Amino acid sequence: MVQSDAPLNSEAVEIIDPGKGKWAYYLATVWENTWPLLVLFLLWEVVARSGIIHKALFPTVTQVVLTIGDLFREGILMKDILASLSRVLFGGFIACVIGTIFCLIMGTNRVAEKIIIPPLNFFLSIPGIATFPIVILFLGLSETTLIVTLGFEAGLTVLVNTWTGVKTVPPNILYAGRVLGAKGWPFFRRVLFPAALPSIITGYRLGFSRAWRILVGGELLVSLGTGLGYRIFLAQDFLQIDVMYAGVLLIGIFGFLLERVVLRSLEVYTVQRWGMIREL
């Protein structure tokens, strides 16, 4: 964005204290993000122990955590976690890069926008899991099949959200940037991209969320023998209810960490620090 020598109004913009109070801030943030989950897990434990739902169908959190520990000791779970995380992160990274580049082109070029929007709406209406059999025909049962499908499907979500962000940038910001001499790549880097960043980060969040959902079904269809999704469906075949819950719990935990630690930190140190969004 355009830089200014004017002093920053600390009352108007939230500033993250990098000094002595940073550890207190970090601890408070961790607590704010974990206590609702702890309450949820406590309710889960209470309901499971009450007998309202048969324990064979709804094990306690304690039992699920013990199962996770057993799977770790057997050396099974670490392979599944690393396999699933690598697929989601690699596919999600591809989605973020491609989606962001295409959206910036669409947001500034009317001809490109008119060409890309119809196919974009067409593919958005197709469930990601439905494309796996077609991709398998070309790439076979491989890691590449999973990553390509994840990247393509998550990229559509990133693209549409980022494009919306670019289109909704206030015209006065674009005009001010051009008046101050920003053209070409500097205009993208210093004006357009920062102004659209709130929507871009939202697109990243939705893209990774969609990638997680597609991954679970994809690991079953591709059957590579590793992955949390594969472990859940394998446990279903043998009626290992606690293992099924363990897999679902871990997917939720890693998705939560990706959102709160990575994407939320990006948001805090960029658009929130710049005063473009406010913290509730």
Buried (B, 14 or more C-beta within 10 A) or exposed (E): BEEEEEEEEEEEEBEEEEEEEEEEEEEEBEEEBEEEEEEEBEEBBEEBEEEEEEEEEBBBBEBBBBBBEBBEEEEBBEEBBEBBBBBBBBBBBBBBEBBBEBBBBBBBEEEEBEEBEEEBEEBEEEEBBEBBEEBBEEBEEEBEBBBBBBBBBBBBBBBBBBBBBBBEBEEEBBEBBEEEEBEEEEBBEBBBBBBBBBBBBBBBBBBBBBBBBBBBBBBBBBEBEBBBBBBBBBBBEEEBBBBBBBBBBBBEEBBEEBBBEBBBEBBBEBBBBBEBBEEE
